[in-house]
Amino acid sequence: MAATEQRDLYEVLGVARDSDADALRTAYRKLARKYHPDVNPGDAAAEEQFKAVSAAYAVLSDPEKRRNYDEFGHVSLESGFDAEAARKAREAFGARFGTAGADGSSEEFQFGDVDDLLGRLFGREQAGPRGGGGRRPFPVRGADFEAELELEFLEAALGGEKRLVLPGAGGASETLTVRIPPGVGDGGRIRIPGKGGAGHGGAPPGDLWARLRVRPHAVFRREGRDLVLELPITVSEAVAGAKVEIPTLDGRATVTVPAGTDSGRKLRLSGKGIPDPAGGPAGDLYAIVRIRVPRDLDDAGRKALEALEPFEPQEPRKELFS
């Protein structure tokens, strides 16, 4: 986002300046859905609003960029902006300077608005060569943008390719194919070089960062690189043991339930968890046993359970009081 776009970013998202990250994300998602080019084909105004919303969220969702924006305003959005240098410049030049006149009086002069000063320091233009007229562009790399990319759980775990639609100039949109490495997680980012803001003065464009939002899965739960699932078994399988099939990321696998297995026991399948995007070993898959007891028993069923009573553990809750 260029510093010349003077709309307040909080106003663009329709949130208060003290809004937390969840409020920002909720507002962004609502507006992005409302103004997305796929929802408003050919609507240039909606496209511009979508770009403004995306650019505003890219700044305010980044803690450091948000701090700089709150402190310095739009000039902080220029590529190459240095917050520490800006603070020093503001301290050095942002106030009035006094110089002694020939008669000993104090002559004051105003350097101008601090925002103008910072804009000159981090802006897009510089004076031309000595003896030359006019001004020439100051090389400034384009700003980095951020877009949200939603993935299904298995897309994130297994990797692949995903379409990302970017609004373009003149009502057109650009469709990018983003390669998803296996094993990426919720909140991760993927860099797409050269798809950010345009550079100035011959400088290269910025990059686009796709921030990932991974939807939950109906069966699997992720814990780091490990996968966890709940494994229902019957009382008979728990008592006598059994071999049962469970789902994995790459199909079905058979796990052995040892005889006398209690509910809550973890059964481990090595290497069947989440792949490592860096190429390291995958995590493990843990099946947590959950014993399903019989219900709606008839007389014969109740008698069968009563016949098991002599074999049941004695004082199963003794450890609770030890």
Buried (B, 14 or more C-beta within 10 A) or exposed (E): BBBEBEEEBBEBBEBEEEBEEEEBBEBBBEBBEEBBBEEBEEBBEBBBBBBBBBBBBBBBBBEEBBEBBEEBBBBBBBBBBEBEEBBEBBEEBBEEEEEEEEEEEEEEEEBEEBBEBBBBBBBBBEEEEEEEEEEEEBBBBBBBBBBBBEBBBBBBBBBBEBEBBBBEEEBEBEEBEBEBBBBBBBEBEBEBEEBBBEBBEEBBBBBBBBBBBBEEBEEBBBEEBBBBBEBEBBEEBBBEBBEBEBBBBEEEBEBEBEEEBEEEBEBEBEEBBBBBBEEEEBBBBBBBBEBEEEEEEEEEEEEEEEEEEEEEEEEEEEEEEE
